[in-house]
Amino acid sequence: MTQAPSPASRLIASRFPPIGAFDAVATPKDLAAVMELEGWTNDRLVAERLARLPRSEWVFGSGNSSVVMAAFLHAAPEGGRFNGAELGAWYAAAAVATAIAEVAHHLRREAVARGLPEVRRTFRCYRATLNGEDYVDLRGHDRPDLYAPGSHAASQIFGEAARAAGRDGIVYDSLRHKGGTNIVAFRPGLIVDVVQAEHYDLLVPLQGRIVARLL
């Protein structure tokens, strides 16, 4: 059992504008109508993921609630390191430099897949306090199955088992930033004091140094 480092930083591509469906809702009863109006439930997967998330864990009625919920409802089709495709999670880093390195890794993979010499994109940073005292601490652990750079098969099983057991999340070493710490939080209600911070312009070449410019 451990607490998560706080505040933690999360980068979100600026091309995904924040949609405040959850921010102004007063009760869960009103949420379905607001989500339908905002188009959140146009995607069948979003509705299915919301159904998988216990209503007691929904967050709404405060600033940036939608940013938190989007992390759980708009999950990547292939899932993340510690979550499957069925339900997302909140990934963040103890330092913004680590968050930049993690994002840059995925941009470089995109450059390779698209045959581009570089990829450039802007991101906005969100900082949040991650409450809870029951995070699995994997830092310094020799677990090549969970840290496998090319496969999330074992780590997704591990992460979803931790979520099902009621754990708050996982704290683990960054593979992209030496000495960096990453966090995945499984409970939306534990993600509090979410504020939008800096904006970054990232230039990630196929080979060479990553350039992160503060906007």
GROMACS elastic network, one bead per residue, 0.5 to 0.9 nm:
[ bonds ]
;  ai    aj funct       b0    kb
    1   133     6  0.63267   500
    1   135     6  0.55350   500
    1   136     6  0.59418   500
    1   137     6  0.70260   500
    1   167     6  0.88603   500
    2   132     6  0.83216   500
    2   133     6  0.52724   500
    2   134     6  0.54412   500
    2   135     6  0.51370   500
    2   136     6  0.66742   500
    2   137     6  0.64597   500
    2   171     6  0.84198   500
    3     6     6  0.87511   500
    3   130     6  0.81993   500
    3   131     6  0.73787   500
    3   132     6  0.61378   500
    3   134     6  0.64348   500
    3   135     6  0.59552   500
    3   136     6  0.87886   500
    3   137     6  0.86766   500
    3   171     6  0.84938   500
    4     7     6  0.87358   500
    4     8     6  0.84378   500
    4    94     6  0.85758   500
    4   129     6  0.86142   500
    4   130     6  0.61275   500
    4   131     6  0.71959   500
    4   132     6  0.74412   500
    4   133     6  0.74695   500
    4   134     6  0.86591   500
    4   135     6  0.66766   500
    4   137     6  0.88168   500
    4   169     6  0.83557   500
    4   170     6  0.80725   500
    4   171     6  0.65273   500
    4   183     6  0.69501   500
    4   185     6  0.86755   500
    5     8     6  0.64654   500
    5    93     6  0.83317   500
    5    94     6  0.58065   500
    5   129     6  0.81947   500
    5   130     6  0.73683   500
    5   171     6  0.83186   500
    5   181     6  0.84398   500
    5   182     6  0.88523   500
    5   183     6  0.79181   500
    6     9     6  0.86099   500
    6    94     6  0.67207   500
    6   127     6  0.86582   500
    6   128     6  0.70874   500
    6   129     6  0.51276   500
    6   130     6  0.60453   500
    6   131     6  0.83587   500
    7    93     6  0.88444   500
    7    94     6  0.69221   500
    7    95     6  0.86123   500
    7   127     6  0.60440   500
    7   128     6  0.52246   500
    7   130     6  0.69959   500
    7   193     6  0.89966   500
    8    92     6  0.57696   500
    8    93     6  0.53244   500
    8    95     6  0.67047   500
    8    96     6  0.79264   500
    8   126     6  0.81905   500
    8   127     6  0.54870   500
    8   128     6  0.55278   500
    8   129     6  0.64327   500
    8   130     6  0.72641   500
    8   182     6  0.86217   500
    8   183     6  0.79951   500
    9    91     6  0.86878   500
    9    92     6  0.52319   500
    9    93     6  0.52305   500
    9    94     6  0.63349   500
    9    95     6  0.63678   500
    9    96     6  0.55939   500
    9    98     6  0.87574   500
    9    99     6  0.66541   500
    9   125     6  0.64728   500
    9   126     6  0.56667   500
    9   128     6  0.67427   500
   10    90     6  0.83187   500
   10    91     6  0.67185   500
   10    93     6  0.65032   500
   10    96     6  0.75891   500
   10    99     6  0.63099   500
   10   100     6  0.88829   500
   10   124     6  0.83291   500
   10   125     6  0.56089   500
   10   126     6  0.51955   500
   10   127     6  0.64301   500
   10   128     6  0.83101   500
   11    92     6  0.77929   500
   11    96     6  0.83186   500
   11    99     6  0.65348   500
   11   100     6  0.74182   500
   11   103     6  0.74971   500
   11   123     6  0.59383   500
   11   124     6  0.56664   500
   11   126     6  0.63477   500
   11   127     6  0.89354   500
   11   199     6  0.88636   500
   11   200     6  0.88808   500
   12    15     6  0.85217   500
   12    16     6  0.74215   500
   12   103     6  0.89333   500
   12   122     6  0.86097   500
   12   123     6  0.53541   500
   12   124     6  0.55269   500
   12   125     6  0.64848   500
   12   126     6  0.77974   500
   13    16     6  0.58348   500
   13    17     6  0.82998   500
   13   121     6  0.72221   500
   13   122     6  0.60042   500
   13   124     6  0.63843   500
   13   125     6  0.88836   500
   14    17     6  0.61242   500
   14    18     6  0.87077   500
   14   121     6  0.79786   500
   14   122     6  0.56435   500
   14   124     6  0.59205   500
   14   199     6  0.84608   500
   15   121     6  0.85460   500
   15   122     6  0.77440   500
   15   123     6  0.80884   500
   16    19     6  0.88276   500
   18    64     6  0.82099   500
   18    66     6  0.72866   500
   18    67     6  0.65094   500
   18    70     6  0.89699   500
   19    22     6  0.83084   500
   19    23     6  0.87547   500
   19    38     6  0.78104   500
   19    66     6  0.65034   500
   19    67     6  0.77210   500
   19    70     6  0.89462   500
   20    23     6  0.51144   500
   20    24     6  0.71937   500
   20    38     6  0.85559   500
   20    63     6  0.82680   500
   20    64     6  0.72064   500
   20    65     6  0.74746   500
   20    66     6  0.53060   500
   20    67     6  0.78162   500
   21    24     6  0.69036   500
   21    25     6  0.72727   500
   21    31     6  0.78160   500
   21    34     6  0.61373   500
   21    35     6  0.59239   500
   21    37     6  0.86234   500
   21    38     6  0.64160   500
   21    40     6  0.80562   500
   21    60     6  0.84879   500
   21    65     6  0.83700   500
   21    66     6  0.60565   500
   22    25     6  0.55024   500
   22    26     6  0.87601   500
   22    31     6  0.70760   500
   22    34     6  0.79803   500
   22    35     6  0.79066   500
   22    59     6  0.72925   500
   22    61     6  0.62501   500
   22    62     6  0.77940   500
   22    63     6  0.86416   500
   22    64     6  0.80394   500
   22    65     6  0.55911   500
   22    67     6  0.86289   500
   22    69     6  0.77959   500
   23    26     6  0.86075   500
   23    59     6  0.85454   500
   23    60     6  0.53701   500
   23    63     6  0.54246   500
   23    64     6  0.62046   500
   23    65     6  0.51761   500
   23    66     6  0.59250   500
   23    67     6  0.89636   500
   24    60     6  0.70634   500
   24    62     6  0.67009   500
   24    63     6  0.80233   500
   24    65     6  0.88068   500
   25    28     6  0.74914   500
   25    29     6  0.89710   500
   25    30     6  0.64407   500
   25    31     6  0.61790   500
   25    34     6  0.77007   500
   25    60     6  0.59771   500
   25    62     6  0.83497   500
   26    29     6  0.84956   500
   26    30     6  0.70786   500
   26    31     6  0.81522   500
   26    60     6  0.71981   500
   26    61     6  0.54663   500
   27    30     6  0.55536   500
   27    31     6  0.67592   500
   27    60     6  0.79380   500
   27    61     6  0.79363   500
   28    31     6  0.50422   500
   28    32     6  0.75451   500
   28    55     6  0.77630   500
   28    58     6  0.81633   500
   28    60     6  0.81382   500
   29    32     6  0.67255   500
   29    33     6  0.81541   500
   30    33     6  0.57494   500
   30    34     6  0.64561   500
   30    35     6  0.87980   500
   31    34     6  0.51505   500
   31    35     6  0.59961   500
   31    36     6  0.85349   500
   31    60     6  0.85576   500
   32    35     6  0.51546   500
   32    36     6  0.61746   500
   32    37     6  0.86239   500
   32    41     6  0.85091   500
   33    36     6  0.51725   500
   33    37     6  0.62060   500
   33    38     6  0.86806   500
   34    37     6  0.50207   500
   34    38     6  0.61421   500
   34    39     6  0.85334   500
   34    40     6  0.86393   500
   35    38     6  0.50915   500
   35    39     6  0.60475   500
   35    40     6  0.50781   500
   35    41     6  0.62014   500
   36    39     6  0.50655   500
   36    40     6  0.60030   500
   36    41     6  0.55666   500
   36    42     6  0.73625   500
   37    40     6  0.77679   500
   37    41     6  0.87162   500
   38    41     6  0.81341   500
   39    42     6  0.53306   500
   39    43     6  0.80752   500
   40    43     6  0.67039   500
   40    46     6  0.69174   500
   40    47     6  0.79506   500
   41    44     6  0.63804   500
   41    45     6  0.81494   500
   41    46     6  0.59235   500
   41    47     6  0.54645   500
   42    45     6  0.87598   500
   42    46     6  0.78447   500
   42    47     6  0.81806   500
   43    46     6  0.54500   500
   43    47     6  0.69566   500
   44    47     6  0.53936   500
   44    48     6  0.63447   500
   44    49     6  0.87411   500
   45    49     6  0.60441   500
   45    50     6  0.85529   500
   45    73     6  0.78170   500
   45    74     6  0.81258   500
   45    86     6  0.80923   500
   46    49     6  0.51473   500
   46    50     6  0.61840   500
   46    51     6  0.86527   500
   46    72     6  0.88804   500
   46    73     6  0.52012   500
   46    74     6  0.64226   500
   46    75     6  0.86175   500
   46    87     6  0.89808   500
   47    50     6  0.51646   500
   47    51     6  0.63141   500
   47    52     6  0.88183   500
   47    73     6  0.79456   500
   48    51     6  0.51272   500
   48    52     6  0.64455   500
   48    53     6  0.89642   500
   48    73     6  0.85694   500
   48    86     6  0.80741   500
   48    87     6  0.87551   500
   49    52     6  0.50001   500
   49    53     6  0.64289   500
   49    72     6  0.75040   500
   49    73     6  0.56055   500
   49    74     6  0.84259   500
   49    75     6  0.88407   500
   49    86     6  0.62652   500
   49    87     6  0.54609   500
   49    88     6  0.80957   500
   50    53     6  0.51684   500
   50    54     6  0.79447   500
   50    55     6  0.83461   500
   50    58     6  0.85865   500
   50    69     6  0.89734   500
   50    72     6  0.81340   500
   50    73     6  0.63634   500
   50    87     6  0.82408   500
   51    54     6  0.71657   500
   51    55     6  0.81210   500
   52    55     6  0.88682   500
   52    86     6  0.80923   500
   52    87     6  0.72900   500
   53    56     6  0.82993   500
   53    57     6  0.67350   500
   53    58     6  0.73066   500
   53    72     6  0.84243   500
   53    73     6  0.89561   500
   53    87     6  0.77849   500
   54    57     6  0.54579   500
   54    58     6  0.70600   500
   55    58     6  0.52993   500
   55    59     6  0.88259   500
   56    59     6  0.83721   500
   56   189     6  0.84568   500
   57   187     6  0.65160   500
   57   188     6  0.59442   500
   57   189     6  0.55841   500
   57   190     6  0.88282   500
   58    65     6  0.89752   500
   58    69     6  0.73883   500
   58   187     6  0.87962   500
   58   188     6  0.65309   500
   58   189     6  0.68086   500
   59    62     6  0.80243   500
   59    65     6  0.58206   500
   59    66     6  0.80175   500
   59    68     6  0.77078   500
   59    69     6  0.69650   500
   59   188     6  0.64108   500
   59   189     6  0.59489   500
   60    63     6  0.82590   500
   60    64     6  0.85357   500
   60    65     6  0.52107   500
   60    66     6  0.72526   500
   60    69     6  0.84897   500
   61    64     6  0.89558   500
   61    65     6  0.69253   500
   62    65     6  0.57048   500
   62    66     6  0.87939   500
   63    66     6  0.79198   500
   63    67     6  0.88117   500
   63   193     6  0.87006   500
   63   194     6  0.75413   500
   63   195     6  0.81208   500
   64    67     6  0.50815   500
   64    68     6  0.66525   500
   64    69     6  0.88332   500
   64   193     6  0.88520   500
   64   194     6  0.62748   500
   64   195     6  0.72392   500
   64   196     6  0.83337   500
   65    68     6  0.52528   500
   65    69     6  0.62754   500
   65    70     6  0.85570   500
   65   188     6  0.89454   500
   65   192     6  0.89438   500
   65   194     6  0.81053   500
   66    69     6  0.50369   500
   66    70     6  0.58370   500
   66    71     6  0.86540   500
   67    70     6  0.52220   500
   67    71     6  0.66931   500
   67   126     6  0.89294   500
   67   194     6  0.86283   500
   68    71     6  0.55236   500
   68    72     6  0.72160   500
   68    89     6  0.88594   500
   68    90     6  0.72118   500
   68   188     6  0.64874   500
   68   189     6  0.89795   500
   68   191     6  0.73299   500
   68   194     6  0.82737   500
   69    72     6  0.53156   500
   69    73     6  0.61596   500
   69    74     6  0.82920   500
   69    89     6  0.88843   500
   69    90     6  0.88544   500
   69   188     6  0.68585   500
   70    74     6  0.53121   500
   70    75     6  0.79298   500
   70    88     6  0.83785   500
   71    74     6  0.57644   500
   71    75     6  0.63572   500
   71    87     6  0.89140   500
   71    88     6  0.57922   500
   71    89     6  0.56718   500
   71    90     6  0.56186   500
   71    91     6  0.82056   500
   71   188     6  0.89607   500
   72    75     6  0.60137   500
   72    87     6  0.57163   500
   72    90     6  0.69396   500
   72   186     6  0.85800   500
   72   188     6  0.79519   500
   73    86     6  0.88798   500
   73    87     6  0.64344   500
   73    88     6  0.59889   500
   73    89     6  0.84792   500
   74    77     6  0.87857   500
   74    87     6  0.81676   500
   74    88     6  0.67533   500
   75    78     6  0.81805   500
   75    79     6  0.62837   500
   75    80     6  0.79908   500
   75    83     6  0.89546   500
   75    84     6  0.85036   500
   75    85     6  0.62522   500
   75    86     6  0.77321   500
   75    87     6  0.63194   500
   75    89     6  0.75820   500
   76    80     6  0.69364   500
   76    84     6  0.86609   500
   76    85     6  0.63595   500
   76    88     6  0.75096   500
   77    80     6  0.88644   500
   77    84     6  0.84683   500
   77    85     6  0.53970   500
   77    86     6  0.84853   500
   78    84     6  0.68749   500
   78    85     6  0.54683   500
   79    82     6  0.78713   500
   79    83     6  0.55670   500
   79    86     6  0.76286   500
   79    87     6  0.79269   500
   79    88     6  0.70471   500
   79   152     6  0.85267   500
   79   156     6  0.79589   500
   80    83     6  0.50883   500
   80    84     6  0.63463   500
   80    85     6  0.76231   500
   80    88     6  0.76908   500
   80    89     6  0.82149   500
   80    91     6  0.88701   500
   80   152     6  0.72531   500
   80   155     6  0.89375   500
   80   156     6  0.72564   500
   81    84     6  0.80751   500
   81   146     6  0.81986   500
   81   147     6  0.85584   500
   81   151     6  0.82951   500
   81   152     6  0.52311   500
   81   153     6  0.82863   500
   81   154     6  0.89193   500
   81   155     6  0.59134   500
   81   156     6  0.58307   500
   81   159     6  0.79796   500
   82    89     6  0.83976   500
   82   146     6  0.85799   500
   82   152     6  0.73757   500
   82   154     6  0.87119   500
   82   155     6  0.52909   500
   82   157     6  0.73804   500
   82   158     6  0.68872   500
   82   160     6  0.67440   500
   82   170     6  0.82557   500
   82   184     6  0.75220   500
   83    86     6  0.80143   500
   83    87     6  0.69867   500
   83    88     6  0.63223   500
   83    89     6  0.68134   500
   83   152     6  0.88164   500
   83   155     6  0.79281   500
   83   157     6  0.77078   500
   83   158     6  0.86165   500
   83   159     6  0.58162   500
   83   160     6  0.58264   500
   83   163     6  0.87915   500
   83   186     6  0.89238   500
   84    87     6  0.63949   500
   84    88     6  0.72187   500
   84   156     6  0.57861   500
   84   157     6  0.79005   500
   84   159     6  0.84559   500
   84   160     6  0.71713   500
   85    88     6  0.68088   500
   88   186     6  0.82179   500
   89   169     6  0.89151   500
   89   184     6  0.65015   500
   89   185     6  0.60331   500
   89   186     6  0.54254   500
   89   187     6  0.78381   500
   89   188     6  0.81178   500
   90   183     6  0.80105   500
   90   184     6  0.54481   500
   90   185     6  0.50974   500
   90   186     6  0.67240   500
   90   187     6  0.83386   500
   90   188     6  0.77917   500
   90   191     6  0.83099   500
   91   182     6  0.73323   500
   91   183     6  0.57673   500
   91   185     6  0.65609   500
   92    95     6  0.86830   500
   92    96     6  0.88257   500
   92    98     6  0.88798   500
   92    99     6  0.67160   500
   92   127     6  0.86320   500
   92   128     6  0.89179   500
   92   181     6  0.88633   500
   92   182     6  0.58683   500
   92   183     6  0.52930   500
   92   184     6  0.64095   500
   92   185     6  0.82936   500
   93    96     6  0.65518   500
   93    97     6  0.83648   500
   93    98     6  0.59539   500
   93    99     6  0.53427   500
   93   102     6  0.88522   500
   93   174     6  0.84481   500
   93   180     6  0.76647   500
   93   181     6  0.58444   500
   93   183     6  0.57977   500
   93   184     6  0.86182   500
   94    97     6  0.87422   500
   94    98     6  0.72612   500
   94    99     6  0.80186   500
   94   180     6  0.72808   500
   94   181     6  0.55732   500
   94   182     6  0.61789   500
   94   183     6  0.74482   500
   95    98     6  0.53984   500
   95    99     6  0.66365   500
   95   100     6  0.89099   500
   95   180     6  0.72652   500
   95   181     6  0.75081   500
   95   182     6  0.85487   500
   96   100     6  0.61568   500
   96   101     6  0.86110   500
   96   125     6  0.81799   500
   97   100     6  0.51053   500
   97   101     6  0.62768   500
   97   102     6  0.87371   500
   97   177     6  0.78605   500
   97   180     6  0.82571   500
   98   101     6  0.50535   500
   98   102     6  0.62241   500
   98   103     6  0.86699   500
   98   174     6  0.72931   500
   98   176     6  0.74422   500
   98   177     6  0.55401   500
   98   178     6  0.85226   500
   98   179     6  0.88238   500
   98   180     6  0.56487   500
   98   181     6  0.71857   500
   98   182     6  0.76620   500
   99   102     6  0.51696   500
   99   103     6  0.62453   500
   99   104     6  0.85237   500
   99   177     6  0.86228   500
   99   180     6  0.89192   500
   99   182     6  0.80407   500
  100   103     6  0.52040   500
  100   104     6  0.59582   500
  100   105     6  0.85916   500
  100   177     6  0.89198   500
  100   200     6  0.89799   500
  100   202     6  0.82208   500
  100   212     6  0.77168   500
  101   104     6  0.50504   500
  101   105     6  0.62398   500
  101   106     6  0.89939   500
  101   174     6  0.89420   500
  101   176     6  0.57227   500
  101   177     6  0.59296   500
  101   210     6  0.83763   500
  102   105     6  0.52752   500
  102   106     6  0.68883   500
  102   107     6  0.89938   500
  102   174     6  0.78233   500
  102   175     6  0.80751   500
  102   176     6  0.57296   500
  102   177     6  0.74185   500
  103   106     6  0.53850   500
  103   107     6  0.63778   500
  103   108     6  0.87622   500
  104   108     6  0.60856   500
  104   109     6  0.85903   500
  104   176     6  0.87763   500
  104   202     6  0.75916   500
  104   203     6  0.82963   500
  104   204     6  0.62346   500
  104   210     6  0.73117   500
  105   108     6  0.51940   500
  105   109     6  0.63930   500
  105   110     6  0.87639   500
  105   176     6  0.70089   500
  105   204     6  0.85007   500
  106   109     6  0.50168   500
  106   110     6  0.62562   500
  106   111     6  0.87132   500
  107   111     6  0.62645   500
  107   112     6  0.87418   500
  107   118     6  0.85006   500
  107   119     6  0.63309   500
  107   120     6  0.81738   500
  107   121     6  0.85848   500
  107   203     6  0.89616   500
  107   204     6  0.66530   500
  107   205     6  0.88624   500
  108   112     6  0.63338   500
  108   113     6  0.86562   500
  108   118     6  0.74173   500
  108   119     6  0.70962   500
  108   204     6  0.62391   500
  108   205     6  0.69141   500
  108   206     6  0.59317   500
  108   207     6  0.86653   500
  109   112     6  0.51089   500
  109   113     6  0.61990   500
  109   114     6  0.86330   500
  109   206     6  0.84568   500
  110   113     6  0.50441   500
  110   114     6  0.60659   500
  110   115     6  0.83059   500
  110   116     6  0.82182   500
  110   119     6  0.76449   500
  111   114     6  0.52442   500
  111   115     6  0.57728   500
  111   117     6  0.65665   500
  111   118     6  0.58540   500
  111   119     6  0.59371   500
  111   204     6  0.83857   500
  111   205     6  0.78246   500
  111   206     6  0.63825   500
  112   115     6  0.51167   500
  112   116     6  0.64231   500
  112   117     6  0.80477   500
  112   118     6  0.87224   500
  112   206     6  0.69852   500
  113   116     6  0.78948   500
  115   118     6  0.88370   500
  116   119     6  0.70814   500
  116   205     6  0.85723   500
  116   206     6  0.74629   500
  117   204     6  0.88247   500
  117   205     6  0.59572   500
  117   206     6  0.53407   500
  117   207     6  0.80083   500
  118   203     6  0.70527   500
  118   204     6  0.54855   500
  118   206     6  0.53369   500
  118   207     6  0.82372   500
  119   202     6  0.80911   500
  119   203     6  0.59889   500
  119   204     6  0.52876   500
  119   205     6  0.63585   500
  119   206     6  0.80324   500
  120   201     6  0.72571   500
  120   202     6  0.55550   500
  120   204     6  0.61830   500
  120   205     6  0.84115   500
  121   200     6  0.83700   500
  121   201     6  0.59060   500
  121   202     6  0.54117   500
  121   203     6  0.67619   500
  121   204     6  0.86157   500
  122   199     6  0.70756   500
  122   200     6  0.55342   500
  122   202     6  0.59961   500
  122   203     6  0.88092   500
  122   215     6  0.88871   500
  123   198     6  0.85118   500
  123   199     6  0.56211   500
  123   200     6  0.51900   500
  123   201     6  0.64618   500
  123   202     6  0.76183   500
  124   196     6  0.71550   500
  124   197     6  0.69818   500
  124   198     6  0.59993   500
  124   200     6  0.62909   500
  124   201     6  0.89708   500
  125   195     6  0.84901   500
  125   196     6  0.59418   500
  125   197     6  0.52085   500
  125   198     6  0.54215   500
  125   199     6  0.60780   500
  125   200     6  0.77601   500
  126   194     6  0.65217   500
  126   195     6  0.55654   500
  126   197     6  0.56045   500
  126   198     6  0.79016   500
  127   193     6  0.78292   500
  127   194     6  0.56529   500
  127   195     6  0.54687   500
  127   196     6  0.65077   500
  127   197     6  0.66665   500
  128   191     6  0.63672   500
  128   192     6  0.58224   500
  128   193     6  0.53399   500
  128   195     6  0.65108   500
  128   196     6  0.89815   500
  129   190     6  0.79654   500
  129   191     6  0.59672   500
  129   192     6  0.52730   500
  129   193     6  0.58290   500
  129   194     6  0.70418   500
  130   185     6  0.74521   500
  130   190     6  0.56564   500
  130   192     6  0.64225   500
  130   193     6  0.87089   500
  131   168     6  0.85056   500
  131   189     6  0.84289   500
  131   191     6  0.63876   500
  131   192     6  0.73012   500
  132   135     6  0.72987   500
  132   168     6  0.62219   500
  132   169     6  0.86996   500
  132   190     6  0.63519   500
  133   167     6  0.89338   500
  133   168     6  0.73402   500
  134   137     6  0.89911   500
  134   166     6  0.86069   500
  134   167     6  0.56245   500
  134   168     6  0.53443   500
  134   169     6  0.72505   500
  134   170     6  0.86365   500
  135   167     6  0.60396   500
  135   168     6  0.51203   500
  135   171     6  0.64548   500
  135   183     6  0.89284   500
  135   184     6  0.89137   500
  135   185     6  0.81941   500
  136   162     6  0.79025   500
  136   167     6  0.72148   500
  136   168     6  0.78586   500
  136   169     6  0.62768   500
  136   171     6  0.60895   500
  136   172     6  0.83358   500
  137   140     6  0.87513   500
  137   141     6  0.85922   500
  137   169     6  0.88832   500
  137   170     6  0.59697   500
  137   172     6  0.62630   500
  138   141     6  0.54088   500
  138   142     6  0.85484   500
  138   143     6  0.82536   500
  138   170     6  0.72185   500
  138   171     6  0.60109   500
  138   173     6  0.71187   500
  139   142     6  0.88075   500
  139   171     6  0.67483   500
  139   173     6  0.52132   500
  139   174     6  0.89967   500
  139   181     6  0.77924   500
  140   143     6  0.88760   500
  140   172     6  0.80802   500
  140   173     6  0.71273   500
  141   144     6  0.88750   500
  141   172     6  0.87551   500
  141   173     6  0.87888   500
  142   145     6  0.89184   500
  142   146     6  0.89970   500
  142   147     6  0.87018   500
  143   146     6  0.54811   500
  143   147     6  0.62602   500
  143   148     6  0.84447   500
  144   148     6  0.54991   500
  144   149     6  0.88206   500
  145   148     6  0.53365   500
  145   151     6  0.84484   500
  145   152     6  0.84295   500
  145   153     6  0.84423   500
  145   154     6  0.59408   500
  145   155     6  0.68965   500
  146   149     6  0.88317   500
  146   151     6  0.86384   500
  146   152     6  0.72763   500
  146   153     6  0.83715   500
  146   154     6  0.58789   500
  146   156     6  0.82840   500
  146   158     6  0.77960   500
  147   150     6  0.88536   500
  147   151     6  0.84039   500
  147   152     6  0.81350   500
  147   154     6  0.89461   500
  147   155     6  0.73837   500
  147   173     6  0.85221   500
  147   174     6  0.89444   500
  147   175     6  0.74649   500
  148   151     6  0.55634   500
  148   152     6  0.69245   500
  148   153     6  0.89137   500
  148   154     6  0.84876   500
  148   155     6  0.82607   500
  149   152     6  0.79314   500
  149   175     6  0.75654   500
  151   154     6  0.76621   500
  151   155     6  0.82284   500
  152   155     6  0.51879   500
  152   156     6  0.57244   500
  152   157     6  0.84822   500
  153   156     6  0.55891   500
  153   157     6  0.66606   500
  153   158     6  0.89341   500
  154   157     6  0.53187   500
  154   158     6  0.62647   500
  154   159     6  0.86691   500
  155   159     6  0.59435   500
  155   160     6  0.84760   500
  156   159     6  0.50352   500
  156   160     6  0.59966   500
  156   161     6  0.83606   500
  157   160     6  0.53594   500
  157   161     6  0.61020   500
  157   162     6  0.86377   500
  158   161     6  0.52117   500
  158   162     6  0.62782   500
  158   163     6  0.87778   500
  159   162     6  0.50393   500
  159   163     6  0.62304   500
  159   164     6  0.86221   500
  159   169     6  0.80041   500
  159   170     6  0.76756   500
  160   164     6  0.60523   500
  160   165     6  0.84751   500
  161   164     6  0.50631   500
  161   165     6  0.61315   500
  161   166     6  0.87831   500
  161   167     6  0.89015   500
  162   165     6  0.50806   500
  162   166     6  0.65428   500
  162   167     6  0.54158   500
  162   168     6  0.81325   500
  162   169     6  0.73538   500
  162   170     6  0.82706   500
  162   186     6  0.89771   500
  163   166     6  0.52427   500
  163   167     6  0.53627   500
  163   168     6  0.70482   500
  163   169     6  0.69740   500
  163   186     6  0.62896   500
  163   187     6  0.85799   500
  164   167     6  0.74569   500
  166   169     6  0.87423   500
  166   186     6  0.87656   500
  167   170     6  0.80879   500
  167   186     6  0.75983   500
  167   187     6  0.87046   500
  168   184     6  0.86467   500
  168   185     6  0.60441   500
  168   186     6  0.55580   500
  168   187     6  0.61079   500
  168   190     6  0.79780   500
  169   183     6  0.72845   500
  169   184     6  0.53795   500
  169   186     6  0.50653   500
  169   187     6  0.75793   500
  170   182     6  0.83505   500
  170   183     6  0.57533   500
  170   184     6  0.53150   500
  170   185     6  0.66831   500
  170   186     6  0.83348   500
  171   181     6  0.70814   500
  171   182     6  0.58959   500
  171   184     6  0.66072   500
  171   185     6  0.86610   500
  172   180     6  0.87813   500
  172   181     6  0.58645   500
  172   182     6  0.53321   500
  172   183     6  0.62417   500
  172   184     6  0.84101   500
  173   177     6  0.85751   500
  173   178     6  0.82494   500
  173   179     6  0.71755   500
  173   180     6  0.60987   500
  173   182     6  0.59479   500
  173   183     6  0.86258   500
  174   177     6  0.55419   500
  174   178     6  0.66863   500
  174   179     6  0.70930   500
  174   180     6  0.51447   500
  174   181     6  0.53178   500
  174   182     6  0.56965   500
  175   178     6  0.69112   500
  175   179     6  0.88876   500
  175   180     6  0.80962   500
  176   180     6  0.80473   500
  177   180     6  0.52513   500
  177   181     6  0.82608   500
  178   181     6  0.87763   500
  185   188     6  0.74791   500
  185   190     6  0.77579   500
  185   191     6  0.76858   500
  186   190     6  0.83807   500
  187   190     6  0.55708   500
  187   191     6  0.72974   500
  188   191     6  0.55038   500
  188   192     6  0.84514   500
  189   192     6  0.71293   500
  191   194     6  0.72007   500
  196   199     6  0.87924   500
  198   214     6  0.71093   500
  198   215     6  0.73499   500
  199   213     6  0.85623   500
  199   214     6  0.60987   500
  199   215     6  0.53954   500
  200   212     6  0.63228   500
  200   213     6  0.55213   500
  200   215     6  0.55126   500
  201   211     6  0.80467   500
  201   212     6  0.57327   500
  201   213     6  0.50222   500
  201   214     6  0.64015   500
  201   215     6  0.65997   500
  202   210     6  0.72841   500
  202   211     6  0.58074   500
  202   213     6  0.64051   500
  202   214     6  0.88679   500
  203   209     6  0.88246   500
  203   210     6  0.59866   500
  203   211     6  0.51011   500
  203   212     6  0.64749   500
  203   213     6  0.83410   500
  204   207     6  0.81895   500
  204   208     6  0.80848   500
  204   209     6  0.73367   500
  204   211     6  0.65866   500
  204   212     6  0.85468   500
  205   208     6  0.59883   500
  205   209     6  0.70360   500
  205   210     6  0.66801   500
  205   211     6  0.86886   500
  207   210     6  0.88495   500
